[in-house]
């Protein structure tokens, strides 16, 4: 009994001196191993970060592409087909181009009594981007009266009014001029007979004439 009690005392002393140190060393080793072990990704945080990075990149790219497309699809003033006139063109008008003027003819009706004078009204409009000059004198504007192949009357042979009559046409402006046919043949006192006639007018542009015409019935 005494020996058993003595052995228990010895075991207790050994535990407090050696066993506790061994246990503490074992627990410290486990703690260090736990700290050195890499953290295993559970798949959630990594995917969120990756998705977030990818989302930001895609969004930025889409916005940039959208901005480029909108900028490229906007109207190009230089490529619109109509150039803005410069100050010199506005301040120093020249003769109207053919594609910048519109010529119209008015006979007051499609029928007219034979032998009576006929007022032939000509109007010219500026459809171009700058003011320009148009000459409505008989040297630049010609009026012809024909019947089939027969030339009855023309301002080239029987001129009327001024030889030169330069008029300044503003943008979208219109000017009128009237030439009167006396109802006779050029150089003759003979009166044009009843029948169908064609009235043609041509107005000179800087690169060619602009024409208009109408059919007239003399009764």
C-alpha positions in Angstrom: 0.0 0.0 0.0 2.8 2.3 0.8 4.6 1.5 -2.4 1.4 2.2 -4.4 1.0 5.6 -2.8 4.6 6.3 -3.4 4.3 5.4 -7.1 1.3 7.7 -7.5 3.3 10.6 -6.0 6.2 10.0 -8.3 3.9 9.9 -11.3 2.3 13.1 -10.3 5.7 14.8 -10.0 6.8 13.5 -13.4 3.6 14.8 -15.0 4.0 18.3 -13.6 7.7 18.4 -14.6 7.8 16.6 -18.0 4.3 15.8 -19.2 3.0 19.4 -19.2 6.0 20.6 -21.2 5.5 17.8 -23.7 1.8 18.6 -24.0 2.5 22.3 -24.4 5.1 21.6 -27.1 2.6 19.3 -28.9 -0.1 21.9 -28.9 2.3 24.7 -30.1 3.3 22.4 -33.0 -0.3 22.0 -34.1 -0.9 25.7 -33.9 2.1 26.4 -36.2 1.0 23.7 -38.6 -2.4 25.3 -38.8 -1.0 28.7 -39.5 1.3 27.4 -42.3 -1.4 25.4 -44.0 -2.8 27.3 -47.1 -6.3 28.5 -46.9 -8.5 26.4 -49.3 -10.7 28.6 -51.5 -14.3 27.5 -51.1 -15.0 28.7 -54.7 -17.3 31.5 -53.8 -14.9 34.4 -53.1 -12.6 33.7 -56.0 -15.4 33.5 -58.5 -17.0 36.7 -57.2 -13.6 38.6 -57.6 -13.0 37.0 -61.0 -16.5 37.7 -62.2 -16.2 41.3 -60.8 -13.0 41.9 -62.7 -14.3 40.4 -65.9 -17.6 42.3 -65.6 -15.8 45.6 -65.2 -13.6 44.9 -68.2 -16.5 43.9 -70.4 -18.6 46.9 -69.4 -15.8 49.3 -70.1 -15.2 47.8 -73.5 -18.9 47.9 -74.4 -19.1 51.5 -73.3 -16.0 52.4 -75.4 -17.3 50.6 -78.5 -20.7 52.3 -78.1 -19.1 55.7 -77.8 -17.0 55.1 -80.9 -20.0 53.9 -82.9 -22.1 57.0 -81.9 -19.3 59.3 -82.8 -18.7 57.6 -86.1 -22.4 57.6 -87.0 -22.9 61.3 -86.4 -23.3 63.6 -89.4 -20.1 64.8 -91.0 -20.4 68.4 -92.0 -17.5 68.2 -94.4 -19.1 65.1 -96.2 -22.7 66.3 -96.4 -22.3 67.1 -100.1 -23.0 70.9 -99.7 -20.0 73.0 -98.9 -20.5 76.2 -96.9 -19.7 79.3 -99.0 -16.7 81.3 -97.9 -16.7 85.0 -97.3 -15.1 85.7 -100.7 -17.9 83.8 -102.5 -20.5 85.8 -100.6 -18.9 89.2 -101.1 -17.9 88.7 -104.8 -20.7 87.0 -106.6 -20.0 85.5 -110.1 -22.3 84.2 -112.8 -24.7 81.5 -111.7 -23.8 77.9 -112.4 -26.3 76.0 -114.5 -27.1 73.6 -111.7 -27.9 76.5 -109.4 -30.7 78.2 -111.4 -34.2 77.1 -112.3 -36.0 78.6 -115.3 -39.7 78.7 -115.7 -41.9 79.9 -118.6 -45.4 81.5 -118.3 -47.5 82.3 -121.4 -50.6 83.2 -119.6 -52.4 80.1 -121.0 -52.1 77.5 -123.6 -54.2 79.3 -126.3 -53.7 82.8 -127.8 -55.3 84.7 -130.7 -53.2 84.6 -133.9 -51.7 87.9 -134.9 -51.8 89.5 -131.4 -48.7 90.3 -129.4 -47.8 87.7 -126.8 -46.0 88.5 -123.5 -43.6 85.7 -122.7 -42.8 85.8 -119.0 -39.5 84.2 -117.9 -38.6 83.6 -114.2 -35.2 82.5 -112.9 -34.6 81.3 -109.4 -31.3 80.8 -107.6 -31.3 77.4 -106.0 -27.6 77.4 -105.2 -25.7 78.1 -101.9 -24.4 81.6 -102.7 -25.7 84.7 -104.3 -24.9 84.8 -108.0 -25.4 86.9 -111.2 -27.8 86.0 -114.0 -27.9 87.8 -117.4 -31.4 88.3 -118.8 -30.3 90.5 -121.7 -31.0 89.2 -125.2 -27.3 88.2 -125.7 -27.5 85.7 -122.9 -31.2 84.8 -122.8 -32.7 83.6 -126.0 -36.4 83.1 -126.8 -37.5 81.1 -129.9 -40.9 80.5 -131.5 -41.1 77.5 -133.8 -43.7 75.5 -135.7 -42.3 72.0 -136.4 -39.0 72.6 -138.2 -40.0 76.2 -139.1 -38.4 78.9 -137.1 -40.9 81.7 -136.8 -39.3 84.2 -134.4 -36.2 84.4 -132.2 -34.5 87.1 -130.1 -31.2 86.1 -131.8 -32.5 87.7 -135.0 -35.1 90.1 -133.6 -33.7 91.2 -130.3 -35.8 92.8 -127.6 -34.6 95.1 -124.8 -31.0 95.4 -123.5 -28.2 93.2 -124.8 -26.9 92.7 -121.3 -28.9 92.8 -118.1 -27.0 91.4 -115.1 -29.1 90.8 -112.0 -27.9 89.7 -108.6 -29.9 86.8 -107.3 -29.7 86.1 -103.5 -30.0 82.6 -102.2 -33.6 81.3 -102.9 -34.4 84.5 -104.7 -36.4 84.7 -108.0 -36.4 87.4 -110.7 -38.8 87.8 -113.7 -38.3 89.2 -117.1 -40.9 89.6 -119.9 -40.1 89.4 -123.7 -43.0 90.3 -126.0 -43.5 88.5 -129.3 -45.3 90.6 -131.8 -47.0 87.6 -133.4 -45.1 87.9 -136.7 -42.2 86.3 -138.3 -38.8 87.8 -137.8 -38.0 90.4 -140.6 -41.5 90.1 -142.1 -44.8 91.7 -141.7 -46.5 88.4 -142.2 -48.6 87.2 -139.2 -48.2 83.8 -137.8 -51.1 81.6 -138.8 -53.4 79.6 -136.5 -51.8 76.4 -135.4 -49.6 74.8 -132.8 -46.3 76.5 -131.8 -43.6 75.8 -129.4 -42.0 78.6 -127.2 -38.5 77.8 -125.9 -36.3 79.9 -123.7 -32.6 79.4 -122.7 -30.8 81.3 -120.0 -27.0 81.2 -119.9 -25.2 79.7 -116.9 -21.5 79.8 -116.3 -21.2 76.2 -117.6 -24.0 76.0 -120.1 -27.6 77.1 -120.8 -30.7 76.2 -118.8 -33.8 75.7 -120.9 -37.6 75.7 -120.5 -40.4 75.3 -123.0 -44.2 75.4 -123.5 -46.7 74.6 -126.2 -49.0 77.3 -127.5 -52.1 77.1 -129.7 -52.7 80.1 -131.9 -56.4 80.4 -132.8 
